[in-house]
Amino acid sequence: MLLDHMFRILWPLLLLVTGVRHVSGIDIYTPNEMEAVNGTNVKLKCTFSSSHPVTPQSVIVSWNFRPINSGADESVFYYQEVPYPPQHGRFKGHAVWSGDIMRKDASITLHEVPPTFNGTFICQVRNRPDVHGSNGEIMLKVVNKVSFSEISMLALIVGISCGVILILLGIVVAVKFCRKRRMDSDIELHPREQEWKDPTVW
């Protein structure tokens, strides 16, 4: 028991003295799903965090694509000190670098997306010696027109409700204004009737 306790205390110190580093995982952040209209540009956002210092020389970024039909993964983009756009395949002329390594941003932009880009885009970032961690995955849906999301539908309902309320308020104000004008007309007419009737009264 005593030896085990001493080993637990001395082991971290031994690692520190011998220069052995603990390799921790790298965290990658991407949206789960994105939607793009056919023929438009879309930015695939990918950011990361690492326990080790980030430099342009230490970071390697790989983007890959997995088609909907579960075919083999295809290379989309590669970054190591400088961007390496694809020179062949479906992403040639479409994928461009939009990230900033010093800001821990590994994003890319796809230009003029066609329907063949429907699938999962995988963002892999490694910051040596921090090379362990899960990848970020984005499910991209290429559509012919923008579909209504739940938030858009809610915004539409709220807008219509506000419009109806404003119309009702306008009607109420108009009715009150008409009643007030009618009452003012009655008040002006009443003294004239009295003035006309007074001479007949003895």
Wavefront OBJ file of the C-alpha trace (Angstrom):
o trace
v 0.000 0.000 0.000
v 2.777 2.409 0.925
v 4.688 1.634 -2.274
v 1.574 2.150 -4.389
v 0.927 5.499 -2.741
v 4.511 6.648 -3.297
v 4.369 5.509 -6.939
v 1.236 7.588 -7.580
v 2.931 10.651 -6.151
v 6.304 10.218 -7.852
v 5.064 9.127 -11.304
v 3.888 12.609 -12.476
v 7.162 14.104 -11.233
v 9.120 11.464 -13.136
v 7.256 12.282 -16.349
v 7.954 15.975 -15.865
v 11.677 15.440 -15.265
v 12.144 13.085 -18.220
v 10.282 15.430 -20.562
v 7.487 13.002 -21.456
v 4.327 14.900 -22.477
v 0.743 13.945 -21.917
v -1.088 13.971 -25.268
v -4.620 15.272 -24.808
v -7.470 15.214 -27.305
v -8.260 18.005 -29.732
v -11.848 19.309 -29.818
v -13.513 20.132 -33.145
v -16.733 22.133 -33.522
v -19.006 21.994 -36.589
v -22.749 22.378 -37.210
v -24.570 19.065 -37.554
v -26.486 20.026 -40.691
v -26.375 22.750 -43.321
v -28.519 23.586 -46.322
v -27.429 25.252 -49.562
v -29.348 26.260 -52.664
v -28.200 24.625 -55.886
v -25.597 26.819 -57.630
v -24.806 29.039 -54.624
v -21.789 29.227 -52.308
v -21.748 27.752 -48.809
v -19.181 28.055 -46.025
v -18.510 24.869 -44.064
v -17.657 26.146 -40.599
v -15.074 24.185 -38.586
v -13.285 25.495 -35.499
v -11.104 23.702 -32.977
v -9.433 23.976 -29.592
v -6.170 22.402 -28.455
v -4.257 22.231 -25.197
v -1.012 22.796 -27.112
v 0.135 26.054 -28.718
v -1.210 26.606 -32.218
v 1.194 27.638 -34.978
v 0.917 27.589 -38.794
v 3.545 24.826 -38.818
v 1.910 22.556 -36.240
v -1.632 22.316 -37.628
v -2.793 19.931 -40.353
v -6.341 20.143 -41.716
v -8.032 17.507 -43.858
v -11.525 17.751 -45.315
v -13.161 14.611 -46.709
v -16.536 13.821 -48.246
v -18.783 10.797 -47.768
v -21.576 10.502 -50.373
v -25.148 9.737 -49.353
v -24.916 6.287 -50.928
v -22.179 5.399 -48.390
v -19.470 5.196 -51.005
v -15.764 5.609 -50.316
v -14.609 8.854 -48.703
v -13.218 11.444 -51.120
v -10.596 14.097 -50.409
v -11.996 17.640 -50.508
v -9.215 19.869 -49.183
v -5.853 19.684 -47.439
v -3.958 22.295 -45.423
v -0.427 22.121 -44.048
v 1.250 25.522 -43.659
v -0.435 26.525 -46.943
v -3.752 25.522 -48.566
v -3.763 22.685 -51.096
v -6.969 22.943 -53.176
v -8.112 19.776 -54.976
v -6.564 19.283 -58.404
v -8.983 16.616 -59.591
v -12.327 15.066 -58.734
v -15.748 16.598 -58.157
v -14.401 19.337 -55.863
v -11.825 20.766 -58.269
v -12.541 24.487 -58.701
v -15.197 24.386 -55.986
v -13.354 24.138 -52.632
v -11.399 27.155 -51.328
v -9.757 27.909 -47.978
v -11.738 30.222 -45.664
v -10.013 29.509 -42.349
v -7.445 31.176 -40.133
v -5.182 28.785 -38.244
v -4.106 31.352 -35.642
v -7.778 31.916 -34.817
v -8.337 28.144 -34.677
v -10.565 28.258 -37.736
v -10.334 25.454 -40.312
v -13.343 26.393 -42.448
v -13.629 26.023 -46.214
v -16.088 27.429 -48.759
v -17.721 25.472 -51.568
v -18.514 27.526 -54.680
v -21.520 26.840 -56.920
v -22.595 23.676 -55.156
v -24.334 21.064 -57.371
v -26.693 18.286 -56.161
v -23.762 15.838 -56.242
v -22.440 17.559 -53.092
v -25.233 16.037 -51.010
v -23.559 14.061 -48.242
v -21.367 14.303 -45.160
v -18.319 16.568 -45.026
v -15.708 15.554 -42.449
v -13.334 18.076 -40.863
v -10.179 16.582 -39.346
v -7.705 18.814 -37.477
v -4.423 17.755 -35.893
v -2.159 20.068 -33.890
v 1.052 18.151 -33.276
v 1.642 16.599 -30.792
v -2.097 16.859 -30.078
v -3.269 14.308 -32.636
v -6.096 12.538 -30.804
v -9.745 13.490 -30.951
v -12.965 12.977 -32.879
v -13.670 14.599 -36.242
v -16.342 17.155 -37.031
v -19.098 16.081 -39.440
v -21.523 18.263 -41.411
v -24.486 16.831 -43.305
v -24.943 19.090 -46.349
v -28.271 19.193 -48.179
v -28.315 20.830 -51.613
v -31.846 21.983 -52.497
v -33.452 23.794 -55.427
v -34.908 26.485 -53.170
v -34.653 27.493 -49.547
v -36.959 25.424 -47.366
v -38.791 26.866 -44.390
v -37.180 25.956 -41.121
v -39.061 25.876 -37.828
v -37.581 29.261 -36.900
v -38.664 30.767 -40.226
v -42.163 29.377 -39.767
v -42.333 30.777 -36.226
v -41.152 34.180 -37.466
v -43.850 34.121 -40.172
v -46.570 33.278 -37.634
v -45.398 36.056 -35.295
v -45.325 38.532 -38.188
v -48.866 37.630 -39.286
v -50.111 37.857 -35.689
v -48.566 41.312 -35.271
v -50.153 42.420 -38.554
v -53.608 41.225 -37.446
v -53.245 43.002 -34.087
v -52.264 46.259 -35.805
v -55.276 46.008 -38.133
v -57.639 45.422 -35.182
v -56.137 48.366 -33.298
v -56.596 50.525 -36.386
v -60.269 49.510 -36.607
v -60.846 50.266 -32.901
v -59.207 53.687 -33.194
v -61.227 54.487 -36.329
v -64.515 53.489 -34.639
v -63.739 55.624 -31.569
v -62.822 58.558 -33.787
v -66.101 58.276 -35.729
v -68.136 58.088 -32.509
v -66.374 61.148 -31.127
v -67.093 63.138 -34.287
v -70.757 62.088 -34.164
v -71.044 63.164 -30.518
v -69.426 66.514 -31.307
v -71.907 67.025 -34.163
v -74.853 66.235 -31.848
v -73.582 68.739 -29.260
v -73.274 71.466 -31.893
v -76.748 70.707 -33.276
v -78.562 70.726 -29.893
v -77.964 74.418 -28.984
v -79.243 75.494 -32.417
v -82.510 73.591 -31.867
v -82.917 75.259 -28.472
v -82.264 78.676 -29.979
v -84.943 78.062 -32.648
v -87.570 76.893 -30.102
v -87.073 79.678 -27.529
v -89.108 82.426 -29.310
v -92.294 80.269 -29.218
v -92.132 79.889 -25.491
v -93.938 82.662 -23.544
l 1 2 3 4 5 6 7 8 9 10 11 12 13 14 15 16 17 18 19 20 21 22 23 24 25 26 27 28 29 30 31 32 33 34 35 36 37 38 39 40 41 42 43 44 45 46 47 48 49 50 51 52 53 54 55 56 57 58 59 60 61 62 63 64 65 66 67 68 69 70 71 72 73 74 75 76 77 78 79 80 81 82 83 84 85 86 87 88 89 90 91 92 93 94 95 96 97 98 99 100 101 102 103 104 105 106 107 108 109 110 111 112 113 114 115 116 117 118 119 120 121 122 123 124 125 126 127 128 129 130 131 132 133 134 135 136 137 138 139 140 141 142 143 144 145 146 147 148 149 150 151 152 153 154 155 156 157 158 159 160 161 162 163 164 165 166 167 168 169 170 171 172 173 174 175 176 177 178 179 180 181 182 183 184 185 186 187 188 189 190 191 192 193 194 195 196 197 198 199 200 201 202
